[in-house]
């Protein structure tokens, strides 16, 4: 999507939310997701690595390791 389409998508989703409806958004644009969603679920290689508020997910060591690189080792 180009910048104009992203703005239009954001506005559409916000209008839908104002109607009391939920939206499932599958998107790789982190800025869009973090600025729009109340709850974020992150997958890495098809496996769930984090789920929570945008702030919680951004601080999650597994997310940081998967998307920014690092030495995170998954727990048991």
TABEL-V247066 format. One record per residue. D_CENTER is the distance of its C-alpha to the mean C-alpha in Angstrom with 2 decimals. Layout:
D_CENTER
D_CENTER
This chain:
16.48
18.50
17.95
19.93
18.09
14.69
16.54
18.10
15.00
13.54
17.03
17.34
14.29
15.57
19.01
17.99
16.42
19.69
21.54
20.09
18.13
14.75
12.53
10.57
8.29
7.94
7.10
7.44
7.89
5.89
8.31
7.94
4.40
5.55
8.83
8.67
6.95
9.18
7.61
4.53
6.18
6.52
9.63
12.22
15.28
14.52
14.53
12.33
12.00
9.97
9.09
9.46
8.98
6.82
10.23
10.89
8.07
9.04
12.56
12.44
15.13
13.94
10.65
12.97
15.53
13.64
12.06
14.70
17.59
19.60
21.84
19.70
21.60
20.09
21.98
24.45
